[in-house]
Amino acid sequence: ASFSFISAQTPRMAASQPLPTSSATPAALLAHLSAALSAPNWYLHPSLPHLPVLLAPSLPQMPDVPLPVRLAAATARAAAPSRHLLSLSLPILFRLHSLSPSPLRPLFDRSFGSLLTHLSRFALTPLILRLFAHMHLHSPPAPTGVTYNILIRSLCRRADLPRALRYLSLMVLSGWHPDAYTFNSLIVGYSRTHQTDAARDLFDKMPLRGFPRDVVSYAAMIEGLCETGRIDEALDLFTKMELSDMHTYAVLVKGLCKAGRGEEALQMLQRMKKLGWRPSTCAYAAVIDLWCREQRVVEAEEMLEEMSDKGLVPSVVTCTAVVNRYCKEGRMSDAVRVFETMKLRWCKPNVWTYNALVWGFCKEGKVHNAMALLNRMRAHGVEPDVVTYNLLIRAQCVYGHIENAFRLLRLMEGDGLAADIYTYNALVDALCKNGRIDQACSLFDSLEGRGIKPNLVTFNSLIGGLCKCDQVDVAWSLLEKMVSAGCTPDTYTYSPFIEYLCKMKGSQEGLSFIDEMLKKSVKLTTINYTIVIDKLFKERNYGLATKIWGQMVSLGCNPDAVTYTTSMRAYCNEGRLIEAKNVVSEMNRSAVTVDTIAYNTLMDGHASIGQTDCAVSILKHMKNVASMPNQFTYLILLRHLVQRRLAEGVPLYVAGLWKTTRLTDIFELFEIMKKNDIIPNTDTYSAILERFSEDGRSKEVTSLVSRMKDDNLSLNEDIYTALVMCLCKSRQYSDAWALLHSMIGCGFVPQLMSYQHLLCGLISEGQAHMAEEIFGNCRWEDYNPDEIVWKVIIDGLIRNGHSDICRDMVSKLEQRNCRPSNQTYAMLAEELSTRG
């Protein structure tokens, strides 16, 4: 039964399955062969004699070799290029081997060996195990020493050392002796299971067993040492190598990066280049990841470009590391640039890449940009996950758009994603901070029915909200429920109670509560003590405040920036500025960062007694130490300048400051700043313009913008937004639209609230036609369609009584292919039914 002849087969069989041609793909040929072998009279199939040549044209013609053996050899050759083809080929080889008579089966040794090599190259251990099992159960050919070695190496690479050792025992029982290849594999296995000492023991014993240690031995041992942080031992072993290879260098580069020794890793990379080797993707990725972790993102991007120039394609993980680092540094334009380059030249971004951008935009307050990524993700075949939605929900909450956060929750559930405790924590916290305590409690009570267990953050948010709403008894009951649920309170749990007692009943009640905590062995923190110390200072009980401060330190609670600022504020209020400055010195000695709030407090102390120049010098110092001034910084200086201008004894309240402030006051502030070598910049103007805009003082705003242009300063996104809002408040809608148009021309994406105010204002003024025209000309493609409907149409038009026009605007969105989700259509219908 040599199978050297094939019958000219039945026409019915030939007709039922067309013969394959040379244009057929390897996958199609393998599928055809699999189908042919499944037929009862498979050996009569007319295509079988032609398949070896079609599957493997480069394979030598062997007419004297039986057809099943030739088919097996061709199948193994055809499957070599890919994992998918290898998975298709394995059952075919098993079928051919099983169908062959006993005398032919030993001839499958080469095909099985070839397939094993290919499977090993792709690290397809499950398929290797299946092939080994077939050979072991259906021999011949039986597993050889090479077969065992390939299997053991594959298992060791997967860190499946226990199974590798079992097959080693079977290898010895089968009469095969371990060799250098086996030892090298076991070194890999012990190293990858972090049994470095055992790996080193094997490494040291190799010469004693008559096995020379080669490059593979050294590389495996060096990798094991690097993985367990023993980088110096790895470097020492490296110096003992007679010959090294590219892989060993790459392992050391990765190990040095993992140990945070970036400069040495860079030197190792340069040595690789000098030896004429192109560093591997793995080596580059390790250095790029380290540079990102060490906030050297520009160097990381340069290495990304170098990697690309050398013909290497960085992985999505490596590219995402660079995007993420730029996002963390607030450099969103750079993050987007790398992201776009990634799409065009390197690899497809995944959900983690998009989530990095979402996080970055949210952190910068550009929630509309983050929301727009939802649709772009889907357009590129990437589905948002729970993390994506949680980031967006939290951002909507942080910036006061709680209703939009709940709308996002509906979208999330509509996408089949289950909200988790992080989702609900953001919502509960936002409701509490917004004073909507009843809704927060209702949402909290619903968690159990949703299958979600509240955690420490959930309880703390609700307890804090209840205390702020003077519902301390309810908060106390919730604390008891928290403990009974097995959730241990922390410092943030008790702080609202201490704060409430200090506020309503004085510092002594707060101290009594702290004493009770100490009696119950509750570990107190700086936060708890700072609340009481602050109250004591406000009560001018400096002696007791100092005593409690000492008690705090004796218990291992070191004062933080808030604690120090509390004492500094007390000294400033008493006019004791020398002591206040000493607090700053103490902060520096204790390595506590002097933040913007602390500097503002000291500045206010100087300004309040007329020492304006001293106050401005503090502003100058802030810029030198990279502590960014904020609106309150300039408010402090302005308040005292305005107070000096007003008649003595005339009260000046913070709430009315900007209504009282004149342009001459602003220009006087600028002159004082310049006198102290501080040039007003965009941030300075932005802080002042935003406050003027809030009060609708368009005349002053226009003058300041002109002054900015005279100073060659460009408007930033925040200033544009403030100006648009100011013009809308002043009912200068045409100017507001022109400014929005200019803003877009400068590359900014206006916030949707700007459009809401503009369009609602125009319609209220009887200019609905202009509103429709503007809506039709907007670049809605830059936004999330759902958010457009929520903020502009529902919250803007419908809730301001303009529901008659909203249907046309939704149609305009649909015509621009900006279709909102089904959930948003449902929200729209609900609003129209109640308000339309």
C-alpha positions in Angstrom: 0.0 0.0 0.0 2.5 2.6 -1.2 -0.2 4.9 -2.4 1.9 5.6 -5.4 -1.2 5.3 -7.6 -4.4 7.2 -7.5 -7.5 6.1 -9.3 -8.9 8.5 -11.9 -11.7 9.2 -9.6 -15.5 9.5 -10.0 -16.9 12.4 -11.9 -19.3 13.1 -9.0 -16.5 13.6 -6.6 -14.6 15.9 -9.0 -17.7 17.9 -9.6 -18.6 18.2 -5.9 -15.4 20.0 -5.1 -13.5 22.0 -7.7 -9.8 21.4 -8.1 -7.6 24.2 -6.5 -5.4 26.3 -8.7 -2.0 27.9 -8.2 -3.7 31.2 -7.3 -5.3 29.7 -4.2 -4.0 31.0 -0.8 -2.1 28.6 1.6 -5.1 28.8 4.0 -7.5 27.9 1.2 -5.3 25.0 0.1 -5.0 23.7 3.6 -8.8 23.9 4.0 -9.2 22.0 0.7 -6.8 19.3 1.9 -8.6 19.0 5.2 -12.0 18.6 3.5 -10.5 16.0 1.1 -9.1 14.0 3.9 -12.4 14.0 5.6 -14.1 12.1 2.7 -14.6 8.3 3.1 -12.6 7.6 -0.1 -10.1 10.3 0.4 -7.3 8.5 -1.4 -9.4 8.7 -4.6 -9.6 12.5 -4.6 -8.2 13.9 -7.9 -6.5 17.0 -6.3 -4.3 15.1 -3.9 -1.4 14.4 -6.3 -1.3 18.1 -7.2 -1.5 19.6 -3.7 2.2 19.1 -2.7 3.4 21.3 -5.5 0.7 23.9 -4.9 1.3 24.0 -1.1 5.1 24.1 -1.3 6.5 24.9 -4.8 10.0 25.1 -3.5 9.9 21.6 -2.1 11.9 19.2 -4.2 9.8 16.8 -6.3 9.9 13.3 -4.8 7.8 11.0 -7.0 9.1 7.9 -5.3 8.0 9.1 -1.8 4.5 8.0 -0.9 1.8 10.7 -1.3 0.8 11.0 2.4 4.4 11.7 3.3 4.7 14.2 0.5 1.5 15.9 1.6 2.7 16.0 5.2 6.1 17.6 4.1 4.3 20.2 1.9 1.8 21.0 4.7 4.5 21.6 7.2 6.4 23.9 4.7 3.2 25.8 3.8 2.3 26.5 7.4 5.7 27.9 8.4 5.0 31.7 7.8 2.2 32.2 10.3 0.5 31.1 13.5 -2.9 30.8 11.8 -1.5 28.4 9.2 0.3 26.4 11.8 -2.9 25.9 13.7 -4.6 24.8 10.5 -1.8 22.4 9.6 -1.6 20.4 12.9 -4.9 18.4 12.6 -4.1 17.8 8.9 -0.8 16.2 9.8 -2.5 14.1 12.5 -5.1 13.0 10.0 -2.4 12.0 7.4 -0.4 10.2 10.0 -3.5 8.3 11.3 -4.7 7.3 7.8 -1.3 6.0 6.8 -0.4 2.3 7.2 2.2 1.4 9.8 5.1 1.1 7.4 4.7 4.7 6.3 4.4 6.3 9.8 8.2 6.4 10.6 8.6 8.6 7.5 6.7 11.4 9.2 9.6 12.2 11.4 10.9 15.0 9.2 7.5 16.6 8.8 6.8 16.5 12.6 10.3 17.8 13.3 9.9 20.7 10.8 6.5 21.6 12.3 7.9 21.5 15.8 10.6 24.0 14.8 8.0 26.3 13.4 5.8 26.0 16.4 8.7 26.7 18.7 9.6 29.8 16.7 6.1 31.2 17.3 6.1 30.0 20.9 2.9 28.0 20.3 3.3 25.8 23.3 -0.2 24.4 23.4 0.2 23.1 19.8 3.7 21.7 20.7 2.1 19.8 23.6 -0.6 18.4 21.2 2.0 17.3 18.7 4.2 15.7 21.4 1.1 13.9 22.8 0.3 12.5 19.3 3.8 11.3 18.7 3.9 9.7 22.2 0.6 7.9 21.8 0.7 7.1 18.1 4.4 6.4 17.5 6.3 5.9 15.3 7.8 8.4 15.0 8.3 8.6 18.8 9.6 11.8 20.5 13.3 12.1 20.3 15.8 14.1 22.4 15.3 17.0 20.1 11.5 16.8 20.5 11.8 16.8 24.3 14.3 19.7 24.2 11.9 21.8 22.1 9.0 21.1 24.4 11.0 21.8 27.5 12.4 25.0 26.1 8.9 26.2 25.1 7.5 25.4 28.6 10.5 27.2 30.3 9.9 30.3 28.2 6.3 30.3 29.5 7.7 30.1 33.0 5.9 26.7 33.3 8.8 25.1 35.1 6.9 22.4 37.0 5.6 20.9 33.8 9.0 21.3 32.1 10.6 19.3 34.9 8.0 16.5 34.5 8.8 16.2 30.8 12.5 16.2 31.7 11.9 13.2 33.9 10.0 11.5 31.1 12.9 12.3 28.8 15.3 10.5 31.0 13.0 7.6 31.5 12.7 7.3 27.7 16.4 6.9 27.4 17.4 10.4 26.3 20.1 12.3 28.1 19.9 16.0 28.8 22.4 18.1 26.9 23.6 21.8 26.9 20.4 22.8 25.2 18.4 21.2 28.0 20.5 23.0 30.6 20.0 26.3 28.9 16.3 25.8 28.8 16.2 25.1 32.5 18.2 28.2 33.2 15.6 30.1 31.4 12.8 28.4 33.3 14.4 29.0 36.7 15.1 32.6 35.8 11.6 33.3 34.6 10.2 31.9 37.8 12.5 34.1 39.8 14.5 31.2 41.2 17.8 32.9 40.2 20.0 31.0 42.7 18.8 27.7 41.3 19.5 29.0 37.7 23.0 30.1 38.8 23.6 26.7 40.3 22.8 25.0 37.0 24.9 27.5 35.1 27.9 26.9 37.3 27.5 23.1 37.0 27.4 23.0 33.2 31.2 22.7 32.7 31.3 20.0 35.4 28.8 18.0 33.4 30.9 18.4 30.2 28.6 21.0 28.7 30.3 24.2 27.5 28.5 27.4 28.4 27.6 29.3 25.2 26.0 32.7 24.4 22.5 31.3 25.1 23.6 30.1 28.6 25.1 33.5 29.5 22.1 35.4 28.0 19.6 33.3 29.9 21.5 33.7 33.2 22.0 37.5 32.7 18.3 37.9 31.9 17.4 36.1 35.1 19.7 38.3 37.2 18.3 41.4 35.6 14.7 40.3 36.2 15.4 39.9 39.9 17.1 43.3 40.2 20.7 41.8 40.5 22.0 44.1 37.8 25.5 44.4 39.1 25.9 40.6 39.1 24.5 40.6 35.5 27.1 43.2 34.4 29.9 41.2 36.1 28.8 38.0 34.3 28.7 39.9 31.0 32.3 40.9 31.3 33.2 37.2 31.5 31.6 36.4 28.2 34.1 35.6 25.4 31.5 36.4 22.8 28.3 38.3 23.2 25.3 38.7 21.0 22.7 41.3 20.3 20.2 39.6 22.5 22.5 39.8 25.6 23.0 43.5 25.0 19.2 44.0 24.7 18.7 42.1 27.9 21.1 44.3 29.7 19.6 47.5 28.3 16.2 46.4 29.6 17.7 45.4 33.0 19.5 48.7 33.4 16.3 50.6 32.5 14.3 48.6 35.0 16.9 49.5 37.6 16.5 53.2 36.7 20.1 53.4 35.4 19.2 55.1 32.1 22.6 56.6 31.2 24.3 53.2 31.5 21.5 51.7 29.4 22.1 54.4 26.8 25.8 53.6 26.8 25.0 49.9 26.2 22.8 50.9 23.3 25.6 53.0 21.8 28.0 50.0 22.1 25.5 47.9 20.2 25.5 50.4 17.4 29.3 50.6 17.3 29.4 46.8 16.9 27.2 47.2 13.8 24.1 45.8 15.4 20.7 47.4 15.1 19.2 47.6 18.7 16.1 45.6 19.0 12.6 46.9 19.4 12.7 45.5 23.0 15.9 47.5 23.8 14.5 50.8 22.4 11.2 50.2 24.1 12.9 49.8 27.5 14.8 53.1 27.2 11.7 55.0 25.9 9.7 53.7 28.8 12.4 54.8 31.3 12.6 58.3 29.8 8.9 58.6 30.1 9.0 57.5 33.8 11.8 60.0 34.5 9.9 62.8 32.7 12.3 63.0 29.9 9.6 62.8 27.3 11.4 64.8 24.6 14.3 62.3 24.6 11.8 59.5 24.6 10.1 60.9 21.5 13.5 61.4 19.8 14.3 57.7 20.5 10.9 56.8 19.0 11.9 58.6 15.8 15.3 57.0 15.8 13.8 53.6 16.2 11.4 54.3 13.3 14.3 55.6 11.1 16.1 52.3 11.6 13.1 50.4 10.2 11.7 49.2 13.5 8.0 49.6 14.2 7.4 50.6 17.8 4.6 48.8 19.6 1.3 50.4 20.7 2.5 50.1 24.3 5.7 52.1 23.6 3.9 54.8 21.6 1.2 55.0 24.3 3.9 55.6 27.0 5.0 58.7 25.1 1.5 60.0 24.6 0.7 59.3 28.2 3.8 61.2 29.4 2.9 64.3 27.4 -0.6 64.1 28.8 0.6 64.0 32.3 2.8 67.1 31.7 -0.2 68.9 30.3 1.3 69.1 26.8 -1.7 68.0 24.9 -0.7 69.4 21.5 2.4 67.3 21.7 0.4 64.3 22.8 -2.0 64.7 19.9 0.9 65.1 17.5 2.5 61.8 18.6 -0.9 60.2 18.5 -1.5 61.2 14.9 2.0 60.2 13.8 1.4 56.8 15.5 -1.7 56.3 13.4 0.0 57.3 10.1 3.4 55.6 10.5 3.5 53.0 13.2 0.6 51.2 14.7 -3.1 51.4 15.5 -3.8 53.1 18.8 -5.7 51.0 21.3 -8.2 51.9 24.1 -5.3 52.7 26.5 -3.9 55.2 24.0 -7.3 56.9 23.7 -7.8 56.7 27.5 -4.5 58.6 28.0 -5.7 61.4 25.8 -9.2 61.4 27.5 -7.4 61.7 30.9 -5.1 64.5 29.6 -7.9 66.6 28.1 -10.0 66.1 31.3 -7.1 67.2 33.5 -6.7 70.4 31.4 -10.4 71.2 31.7 -11.1 70.5 28.0 -13.9 68.0 28.6 -15.4 68.7 25.2 -12.2 67.6 23.5 -12.2 64.4 25.6 -15.9 63.8 24.8 -15.1 64.1 21.1 -12.7 61.2 21.3 -15.6 58.8 22.0 -16.8 58.9 18.4 -13.3 59.0 16.9 -12.5 55.8 18.8 -15.4 54.0 17.3 -14.7 55.4 13.9 -11.3 53.7 14.1 -12.6 50.4 15.4 -11.8 50.9 19.1 -14.6 50.6 21.6 -14.6 52.7 24.7 -14.4 50.7 27.9 -15.4 51.3 31.5 -12.2 53.3 32.2 -13.1 55.7 29.3 -16.6 56.4 30.6 -15.4 56.7 34.2 -12.8 59.3 33.2 -15.5 61.3 31.3 -18.1 61.0 34.1 -15.6 62.1 36.7 -14.6 65.1 34.6 -18.2 66.2 34.0 -18.7 66.0 37.8 -15.6 68.0 38.6 -16.5 70.8 36.2 -20.1 71.0 37.6 -22.0 69.2 34.8 -23.6 66.6 37.0 -26.5 66.1 34.7 -24.2 65.3 31.8 -22.4 62.8 34.0 -25.7 60.9 34.5 -26.4 61.1 30.8 -23.0 59.5 30.2 -24.0 56.8 32.6 -27.0 56.1 30.3 -24.8 55.9 27.3 -22.4 53.6 29.1 -25.2 51.2 30.0 -26.5 51.5 26.4 -23.1 50.3 25.2 -23.5 47.2 27.4 -20.9 48.3 29.9 -21.7 47.9 33.6 -20.9 50.9 35.8 -18.6 50.0 38.7 -18.0 51.5 42.1 -15.6 54.1 40.6 -18.4 55.3 38.5 -20.8 55.7 41.4 -18.2 57.2 43.7 -17.7 60.1 41.2 -21.5 60.7 41.1 -22.1 60.4 44.8 -19.1 62.8 45.5 -20.4 65.3 43.0 -23.9 65.3 44.4 -22.6 65.8 47.9 -20.3 68.7 46.9 -23.2 70.3 45.1 -25.4 70.1 48.2 -27.8 67.6 46.6 -27.5 65.3 49.6 -30.9 63.7 49.2 -30.0 62.5 45.7 -26.7 61.3 46.9 -28.3 59.3 49.6 -30.8 57.9 47.2 -28.1 56.8 44.8 -26.1 55.3 47.6 -29.1 53.3 48.7 -29.6 52.0 45.2 -26.1 50.5 45.0 -27.0 47.2 46.7 -29.8 46.6 44.2 -27.2 47.1 41.4 -24.9 44.5 42.9 -22.3 47.0 43.9 -20.7 47.2 47.4 -19.8 50.7 48.6 -16.2 51.1 49.5 -14.3 53.5 51.8 -14.4 56.4 49.2 -18.2 56.0 48.9 -18.8 56.2 52.6 -16.4 59.1 53.1 -18.0 61.2 50.4 -21.5 60.7 51.8 -20.4 61.3 55.4 -18.6 64.5 54.4 -21.7 65.6 52.5 -24.0 64.9 55.4 -21.8 66.8 57.9 -21.7 69.8 55.6 -25.5 69.8 55.4 -25.6 69.6 59.3 -27.0 66.1 59.2 -24.4 64.8 61.7 -26.7 62.3 63.3 -27.4 60.6 59.9 -23.6 60.7 59.2 -23.0 59.0 62.5 -25.5 56.3 61.7 -23.8 55.8 58.3 -20.4 55.5 60.1 -21.9 52.7 62.2 -23.3 51.0 59.1 -19.8 51.4 57.4 -18.1 49.6 60.3 -20.7 46.8 60.4 -20.2 46.3 56.6 -16.5 45.5 57.3 -15.2 48.8 55.9 -12.5 50.3 58.2 -12.8 54.1 58.6 -9.7 56.2 57.9 -8.6 59.8 58.6 -10.9 61.2 55.9 -13.9 59.5 57.5 -13.4 61.3 60.9 -12.3 64.7 59.5 -15.9 65.9 58.7 -17.0 65.2 62.2 -14.0 67.1 63.7 -14.6 70.0 61.3 -18.3 70.1 62.1 -17.7 70.2 65.9 -15.0 72.9 65.6 -17.3 75.0 63.4 -20.4 74.6 65.5 -19.2 74.2 69.0 -15.5 75.3 69.1 -12.1 73.8 69.3 -12.7 72.1 72.6 -15.3 69.8 71.2 -13.0 69.0 68.3 -10.2 68.1 70.8 -12.6 66.0 72.8 -13.4 64.0 69.7 -9.7 63.5 69.0 -9.2 62.3 72.6 -12.0 59.7 72.0 -10.3 58.6 68.8 -7.0 58.1 70.7 -8.8 56.1 73.4 -10.2 53.8 70.8 -6.7 53.4 69.3 -7.7 55.1 66.0 -4.7 56.2 64.2 -4.8 60.0 63.8 -3.2 61.9 60.9 -2.0 65.4 60.2 -5.3 66.2 58.5 -7.3 65.6 61.7 -4.9 67.7 63.9 -4.7 70.5 61.3 -8.5 71.1 61.5 -8.3 71.7 65.3 -5.1 73.7 65.1 -6.7 76.0 62.5 -9.7 76.6 64.8 -7.4 77.3 67.8 -5.5 79.9 65.8 -8.8 81.5 64.7 -9.7 81.6 68.4 -6.3 83.1 69.1 -5.5 80.3 71.5 -1.9 80.2 70.4 -0.6 78.4 73.4 -2.9 75.5 73.1 -2.4 75.5 69.3 1.4 75.1 69.9 0.8 72.3 72.5 -1.5 70.4 70.1 1.1 70.9 67.3 3.7 69.3 69.5 1.4 66.4 70.4 0.8 65.9 66.7 4.5 65.7 65.9 5.2 63.4 68.9 2.7 60.9 67.4 4.6 60.8 64.2 2.2 63.1 62.3 4.5 65.7 60.5 2.9 69.0 59.6 2.1 69.4 55.9 1.7 72.5 53.7 -1.9 73.1 54.9 -0.8 72.9 58.6 2.0 75.4 58.0 -0.2 77.7 56.0 -2.7 77.7 58.9 -0.1 79.0 61.3 1.2 81.5 58.7 -2.3 82.9 58.2 -2.7 83.4 61.9 0.6 85.3 62.2 -0.3 87.5 59.1 -3.7 88.3 60.6 -1.9 89.5 63.7 0.6 91.5 61.6 3.4 89.3 62.8 5.1 89.0 59.4 8.5 88.0 60.7 7.0 84.9 62.3 5.1 84.3 59.1 8.3 84.4 57.1 9.9 82.0 59.6 7.1 79.5 58.8 8.2 79.6 55.2 11.8 78.9 56.2 10.7 76.0 58.4 8.7 74.6 55.5 11.9 74.7 53.3 14.0 73.1 56.1 11.4 70.3 56.5 11.2 69.8 52.7 7.6 70.7 52.6 6.6 72.4 49.3 5.6 76.0 49.7 2.6 76.1 47.4 0.6 78.9 45.8 -1.8 79.1 48.7 1.0 79.6 51.2 2.6 82.3 49.1 -0.8 84.0 48.6 -1.2 84.0 52.4 2.1 85.7 53.0 1.5 88.2 50.1 -1.9 89.1 51.7 -0.2 89.7 55.0 2.3 92.2 53.5 -0.3 93.9 51.3 -2.7 94.3 54.2 -0.3 96.7 56.0 0.5 98.6 52.8 3.8 96.8 51.9 2.8 96.4 48.3 6.4 96.1 47.0 7.1 93.3 49.5 3.9 91.6 48.2 5.0 91.9 44.6 8.5 90.6 45.5 6.8 87.4 46.8 5.0 87.2 43.4 8.5 87.4 41.7 9.8 84.7 44.0 6.8 82.5 43.2 7.7 82.6 39.5 11.3 81.8 40.3 10.4 78.6 42.2 7.8 77.6 39.6 4.8 78.1 42.0 2.2 79.3 39.5 0.2 82.5 40.6 -3.5 82.1 40.3 -6.5 84.4 40.2 -6.4 84.9 44.0 -2.8 86.0 43.7 -3.7 89.0 41.6 -6.9 89.5 43.5 -4.9 90.0 46.7 -2.8 92.7 45.1 -5.7 94.4 43.4 -7.8 94.5 46.6 -5.2 96.4 48.4 -4.6 98.8 45.6 -8.3 99.5 45.3 -8.7 99.8 49.1 -5.9 102.4 49.1 -7.8 104.4 46.4 -11.1 104.3 48.3 -11.8 106.6 51.2 -10.5 105.3 54.5 -13.1 103.3 56.3 -15.0 102.3 53.2 -15.5 98.5 53.4 -14.3 96.5 50.4 -15.7 93.0 50.1 -14.1 90.3 47.9 -17.4 89.7 46.2 -17.7 93.3 45.0 -14.0 93.8 44.2 -14.2 93.4 40.5 -17.2 95.8 40.3 -15.1 98.4 42.1 -11.9 97.8 40.2 -11.0 100.3 37.5 -8.7 99.9 34.6 -6.3 102.4 36.3 -6.0 100.0 39.2 -5.1 97.2 36.7 -2.5 99.4 35.0 -1.1 100.5 38.4 -0.7 96.8 39.3 1.2 96.2 36.0 3.5 99.1 36.6 4.3 97.9 40.1 5.0 94.4 38.6 7.3 95.9 36.0 9.1 97.9 38.6 9.9 94.6 40.3 11.1 93.0 37.0 7.9 91.0 36.6 6.4 91.4 33.1 2.7 90.7 32.9 2.2 87.7 30.7 -0.8 85.8 29.1 -1.6 84.1 32.5 -1.7 87.5 34.2 -4.1 88.9 31.7 -6.2 85.7 31.7 -6.7 85.8 35.4 -7.9 89.4 35.3 -9.9 89.1 32.0 -11.9 86.1 33.3 -13.1 88.1 36.3 -14.0 91.2 34.3 -15.8 88.9 31.8 -17.9 87.3 34.6 -19.2 90.8 35.5 -19.9 91.5 31.8 -17.6 94.5 31.8 -17.0 94.5 28.0 -15.4 98.0 27.8 -12.7 97.1 30.3 -12.2 93.7 28.6 -11.8 95.3 25.2 -9.2 97.7 26.6 -7.2 95.0 28.2 -7.2 92.9 25.0 -5.9 95.9 23.1 -3.2 96.3 25.8 -2.3 92.6 25.3 -1.8 93.1 21.6 0.4 96.1 22.3 2.5 93.8 24.5 2.7 91.3 21.7 0.8 88.7 23.7 -1.5 86.2 22.0 -4.9 85.3 23.3 -5.2 81.8 24.7 -8.2 79.5 24.8 -9.3 80.6 28.2 -9.2 84.3 27.3 -11.2 83.6 24.1 -13.8 81.7 26.1 -14.0 84.5 28.7 -14.4 87.2 26.0 -17.2 85.3 24.2 -19.1 84.9 27.4 -18.6 88.6 28.2 -19.9 89.7 24.8 -22.9 87.4 25.2 -23.7 88.9 28.6 -23.4 92.4 27.0 -25.7 91.2 24.2 -23.1 91.8 21.6 -23.8 88.6 19.7 -22.4 89.6 16.3 -19.1 90.4 18.0 -19.3 87.2 20.0 -19.8 85.1 16.8 -16.9 86.9 15.0 -14.7 86.2 18.0 -15.7 82.5 18.0 -14.8 82.4 14.3 -11.4 84.0 15.0 -10.9 81.5 17.9 -11.5 78.6 15.5 -9.1 80.1 13.0 -6.4 80.1 15.6 -6.8 76.3 16.1 -8.9 76.4 19.2 -12.1 74.3 19.7 -14.7 76.6 21.5 -16.5 75.1 24.5 -20.1 74.1 23.8 -21.3 76.5 26.5 -20.2 79.4 24.3 -22.5 78.2 21.6 -25.3 77.7 24.1 -25.1 81.3 25.3 -24.7 82.7 21.8 -27.6 80.8 20.2 -30.0 81.3 23.1 -29.1 85.0 23.2 -29.7 85.5 19.5 -33.1 83.7 19.6 -34.1 85.7 22.7 -33.3 88.9 20.7 -35.5 87.8 17.8 -32.6 86.7 15.6 -33.6 83.0 15.2 -32.6 83.1 11.5 -29.1 84.2 12.4 -28.9 81.5 15.1 -29.9 78.8 12.6 -27.3 80.1 10.1 -24.6 80.0 12.7 -25.6 76.5 13.9 -25.5 75.3 10.3 -22.0 76.7 9.8 -20.4 75.4 13.0 -17.7 72.7 12.9 -19.8 70.1 14.8 -17.4 67.3 13.6 -15.0 68.5 16.3 -17.5 67.6 19.1 -19.3 64.6 20.4 -22.8 64.6 18.9 -24.4 63.5 22.2 -22.8 66.4 24.1 -23.9 68.9 21.4 -27.5 67.8 21.9 -27.2 67.8 25.7 -25.6 71.2 26.2 -26.7 73.3 23.2 -30.1 71.9 22.4 -31.6 70.4 25.6 -29.9 72.6 28.3 -29.8 75.6 26.0 -32.7 75.9 23.6 -35.4 73.6 25.0 -34.9 74.7 28.6 -34.9 78.3 27.6 -38.2 77.9 25.8 -37.0 77.6 22.3 -38.0 74.0 21.6 -39.7 75.0 18.3 -36.3 75.5 16.6 -34.5 72.5 18.0 -35.9 69.9 15.6 -34.4 71.7 12.6 -31.0 71.9 14.4 -31.1 68.1 15.1 -31.8 67.6 11.4 -28.8 69.7 10.5 -26.6 67.6 12.8 -27.9 64.4 11.1 -27.1 65.9 7.6 -23.6 66.5 8.8 -23.3 62.8 9.8 -23.2 63.9 13.5 -25.9 61.5 14.7 -26.3 61.2 18.5 -26.9 57.9 20.2 -30.3 56.3 20.6 -30.1 57.1 24.3 -29.8 60.8 23.5 -32.7 60.7 21.1 -34.7 59.2 24.0 -33.6 62.1 26.3 -34.5 64.6 23.6 -38.0 63.1 23.3 -38.4 63.2 27.1 -37.5 66.9 27.2 -39.8 67.8 24.3 -42.7 66.0 25.9 -42.3 67.8 29.2 -41.3 71.3 27.9 -42.2 71.4 24.2 
